Amino acid sequence: MPYLLALLLTVSLYSGAAFAAPPTACDNNTDCIEVGRWDLGLALGYGNKSNPLKGYKDIPLYIVPTIAYYGDSWFFDNGNIGYTLAEGENYTVNLITTFSSDSAFFYRWDPSNIFLFSGSSNQRAVSPAISTFSDRATPEPVIGELENRNFTYLGGAEAFIYTRFGIVHASVAHDILDVHGGLESKLKWFYNIPLDRWNFEFAAVLDWKSEEVVDYYYGVRPSESLYWNQKYQAESALNKSIEFTGQYLLTENWNLLLVARYTDIADEIVDSPLVDKDYTTTYFVGAAYRF
């Protein structure tokens, strides 16, 4: 399995640093979001999100806007809404809502593909006829047109712990729209290295998905294939990711960006007949303007 580093422009590019340290004045930190002020940004460049699904195209990335607002307790961050329950010098605890991410592989305009922009299209990606062959003489049963794998909204809680060795972010969230009724949990460690006009961030992520989540997105419906519906049985899964973000401050408003992510997809998901890769990568290189 190749462990290559790919590029990703995540929401944390602008807003993650709001939790990267206990609340202080923003000073000249371009990642900091001041309380009581809207934060608007637009990144222009080129990137690509690889699609591990059979027959589905990779997702190109050209324009990435961001919008966020942080009050004393409530905050809005690129479509996510949260409320701070408690905070101290070394921790923050929030109630949060967030988008699902797995539906992004099925729909070009899923919010996760435009990094949680407000508003999304219901345009559906063309469902391919998927087939695999064990040998030339005995083709495996073909999967027909796929039913919808809908986007959903998750609600739960998160905590940030600030240490001298980096920041630990833990979250757990449940499907509040009852699309699949599943549970997701993440554990992320990230570390910032500021160097003159440069800022580098390294991160490692564990992303756990319950059986309900895996079955809804990667399981096969009886209408799609009776054979694969019985053959593949979904189980809970743990994806593992590494991330890198590099920023170079050109001016007070302009940054150059080099951001990356590689995700090792869990075997429980790779075993699905809908999936033909055991990893996914995303990259984006460009420049960002902050209004």
N, C-alpha and C positions, 0 to 999 in steps of 0.2 A: 504494500500500500504506500503510494507516494505521499510524504508529509511535506508538501510544498506550501509556502506562505503566499496567500493571495490578498488582493486589496479590497477593503470594505469601508464605505462611508456610513457609519452608524449614527444613531441619534445622539450618542454620547459625544460626537464631534463638537457639538455646540452646547448641549445641555448636561451631559454626564458630569462635566467638571463642576456643576453646581453642587454636587455631592462629594466632590473629590477632596474636599477639606471642610472643616467646620466653618459655619457662616462667618465671613469676614468681608471687609471692603474689597471691591473688585480691583482697585488700582489699575494696572495696565494689563491685567490678565484677559486675553481675548476670549477665553473660554468661560469666563465668569458671567453669570446673569444677575444683574442687580435686582434686588427686591423692589416690586412696585413698578417695574418698567418692562414693556414688551421687548422681546429680543427677536429680531427678524434677520434672516440670512438667506443667501442664495449661492449655491456652489455650481460652477460650470466646468465641464470636463468630459472625460470618457471613462466608462467602466463597464463591467459585465458580471452578471450573476449566473453561474452555471446551474443548469437544471438537471438533477439526477433522475428525473422521470423519463421513461422510455417514450420516445416520439415527441417530446416537448422541447421547444427551442430554448436556448439560453436567453436571459433577459438583459438587454442593453440599458445602460445608465448614462444620461447626459446632463440632466438638470436636477438638482436636489435642493429644494427649499427647506427652510426650518422656521418654526414659529413657536415661541414659548413665553410664558408669563408666570412669575413667581410672586405670590403675595406673602403675607406673614405666615399663613398656614396652608392655604389652597394654592395649587399650581396647575398650569396647563402646559403640556410639553409635547408638541407635534402629534396631537390627537389623544394623548394620555391625560387623564385627570387624576390628581392625587391630593391627599390631605396629610399634613405632618402631624403625627400623634405625639411624638417626643423627640427631642434633640438635645445633645450635650456636646462637650468638647470632643468626645471620641466616638460618637454614634448619632445616627438619625433613623427614625422609624416612621414609615409612611403607610397609609392606605392608598392603593393605586388601582388604576385600570390600565389595560394594555391590549394591543391587538394580538391575534394569533399570528403565527409565522408560517405554518405548514401550508396554508391555503395559497401562499404566494407562488408555489411551484405550479399550481393549476390555472392561475389567472394572471395575465400580463399586468393588469392595472390593480392588483391587490394592494392595499395600503402598505404592506411590508416591502413591496417592490419600489415604492417611492418614499420609503422610510417614514411612514406614518404621516403622510400629508393629510390635510383635512379634505374630505370628499373622496369618493372612489367610484369607479365605473363598474357597471354590472356586465361589461363585455366579457364574454367567456372565451377562454382559449379553446381552439379546436381540439376535441378529444380524439386522439389517434386510435386506430385499430392496432392493438399491440399483440405481437406474436413472438415467440421464441422457439428455437429448434434444437432439440437434443441431438438429432442427427438428420441426415438428408431424407431418410425414409420415414421417420416417425415424428412429424411436427407436433409440438405440444398444443393444447387447445388455445384458440385465439380469444383474446378479450375484446368484447365489443365496445361500443361507444360508452364512455364513462358517465355516470351520473354526477350531479354537482357535488363538489366538495366545498362547502360554503365557508366564507370568512366568519369569524366570531370575535367577540369581545370578552376579555378575561378580567376578573376582579379579584383582588387579594391584598397581600401585605408584602412590604420589603423592608430590609434593614441594611444600613451602611455602617461599617466599623472601620474607623480610621486608625492606622498603625504606622509606625516608622518604616515598615517593610511593605507598604502599599495599602490599598483599600479592599476590603472584602464586602461584596454585595450579595445578599441572599434574598430570594423572593419565592413566593408560592401564590398561585392564582388558579381560580376555577372558572369554567365556562359559564358566564352569567346570562348568556342568551340561549342556553340549553340546545346548542347546535349538536354537540357531541357529549356534553355532560362530563367532560374529562378534567383532569388536573395537570398542571405544569409547574415545575419548580426549577429554579436556576441558582447556581452558585458561581460567582465570578470574582476573580482576583485581578486587580490591575494596578500598575505602577507607572508613575509619571517621572520623566527625566527632563527638566527644563535646562536648556543650554543656550545662553545668549538669546538669539532670535528663534531658536529651534525649540520645539517641544515634542518629546517622544513618549508614547504610551504603549505599554505591552500588557496583554491580558490573556488569561486562560479561563475557559468557561465550561461548566458541566450543565447540561440542559436535559432534565428528566421529563418524560412524557408518559402519562398513564396509558393503560391498555385501550381505554375509550378513545383517546386522541389518535393513537397509532391505527386503530381499526377504522376510524372514520375517514382518515385521509389516505391510508395505504392499504386498507383491506379491500377485498373485491366483493361487490354486491352480487346477489344471485342473478339479477338482470344483466349483469356484465359477463359473468361466466360462472356457471354452476360448478364446474370443475375446480376453478381457482378459489371459489368461495369456500369450498370444503378443504382444499389443499393447504391454503395459507391461513394460519390462525395467529392473529395479532397478539402481541405481548407488550408490556411496558418497556420503554427503551431509554437509553442514556446516550445522547450525542455529546461529543467533546470537541471544543473549538480552541484555536489560538488566534489572537488578534494583534494587529499593529497599526498605530496611527502616528504619522509624522506631519508636523505643521511647521511652516516657516513664515514668520511675520514680515510681510513686505512693507505695509503701512498700518496705520491705526485701523483701517477697515478691510484691507486685503490680506489673505493668507494663501500660501501654496499648500496643497494637500497631497499626501501619499498615505492611503489607508488600506488595510488588508484584513482578510479573514479566511481561515481554512477550517472546515467542519468535517470531522470524522463521523459519518452516519452510523448509528448503532446497527448491529447485525439483525436485530429484530425488525428493523425497517427495511434493510437491504434485502432480506429474504422475500419481501413482497414482489410479486410478478410485475408490479407497476414501476419498480425501481431497477435501474441498470448500472448505477454507480454507487460506490461506498463512501463517497465524499462529495462535498460541494465547495466551491470557492467563489468569492466575490471580490472585485477590485474596482477602485475609482481613483483616478489621478486628475487633478484640476486645480482651480483657484476658487476661493470663496470670498464673497463680499458680505460684510456685516453692516446692516443699516444703523 
